[in-house]
Amino acid sequence: MSEVQTQSAGADGTYGQFKLEVLEDWLRTQGIVERGALSCQPLTGGQSNPTFLLTSGAQQLVLRKKPPGVLMASAHAVDREYRVMNALQNSDVPVPKLFAFSDDIEVVGTPFYIMEFLKGRVIVDQSLPGMSQAERGAVYDEMNRVIAALHQVDPNAVGLETFGKPGNYFQRQIARWSRQYLEANTENIESLHALIEWLPQNIPEGDQTSIVHGDYRLDNLVLHPTEPHAIGLLDWELATLGHPMADFAYHCMSWHIPATLWRGIAGLNLAALGIPSESDYVKRYTAATGFKGEEHWDFYIAYNLFRMAAILQGIAKRAEDGTSSAPDAKETGSKARPLADIGWKYAQRYASARR
């Protein structure tokens, strides 16, 4: 009986193995595949939930599963990913077609779901190399359109009224990610400690609630093979009900992270590339949604850099423990300190402007 191994192995050379024949029998029982031997290969991308391409004859599907082992509370929530994508099937937010969710650990060892494989482009470099100015501008317009569309979906209308707690989003999230950093601490990051103390005391007044993706960025979008429109938004593990400006500002961190550091466009000649300035990008979003928040923008950026640094510390911890599903987890985790340092800079700027 053949076995499939998840994307990275532990010290003993194994990590979360499952038997392909058991999965194949389950898929046939569910009516998802009909004929043709099933093959399976790991898909790259993502730092949390192991993901696989399944092929059966002409069919191509994606298996996404929770990793094995002891996990942090609320982490790797594949059931929540499935729920939110299912709720958005008929919305203006592009999501893949879903086939099934199962919490039967006898199939692949942990809860999992099956969705369609999207044949398109996944681009990591946000400078969009090889594209014309017009093509880059169109891709950025599409990214803006998709997140604006998501934030305008009424959670009650799609059955997501219980998907998260409305209100006090920043307070709850700051507490959550502060806890994660302290539990997964692999190094003492002074700027992250400073943000943990400063952020709860400086949350802007007022509140809004929408469906938030939690990890909205270019490489979580699948673009059409040749056209500048999205055919799918992936990696919904951090989705919940939350503040739309927090979600949008997370997406806009790119304008503040140097291209030489990690997934950023700061320091590039954006006009020459055809990429909008952050100011123009924000104006387009607020015009589409009616949401306002420019006066607190530095707080939103500081908060998101803190949150990202805490997430990266979790990745660093999994790399240290040998439980990460990504081969570059150690390198990714090392970005926590410089991102926290940038976040603290924006926190200080926000505080200075309000004196």
Secondary structure as UniProt FT lines:
FT   STRAND          3..4
FT   TURN            11..12
FT   STRAND          18..19
FT   HELIX           20..29
FT   TURN            30..31
FT   STRAND          38..42
FT   STRAND          51..56
FT   TURN            57..58
FT   STRAND          59..65
FT   TURN            73..74
FT   HELIX           78..87
FT   TURN            88..90
FT   STRAND          98..102
FT   HELIX           105..108
FT   STRAND          112..116
FT   TURN            126..127
FT   TURN            129..130
FT   HELIX           133..151
FT   HELIX           155..158
FT   TURN            161..162
FT   HELIX           169..183
FT   HELIX           190..198
FT   HELIX           199..201
FT   STRAND          210..212
FT   HELIX           218..220
FT   STRAND          221..223
FT   STRAND          230..233
FT   TURN            237..238
FT   STRAND          240..242
FT   HELIX           244..251
FT   HELIX           252..256
FT   TURN            259..261
FT   HELIX           270..273
FT   HELIX           278..289
FT   HELIX           294..296
FT   HELIX           297..321
FT   TURN            327..328
FT   HELIX           329..333
FT   TURN            334..335
FT   HELIX           336..353
//
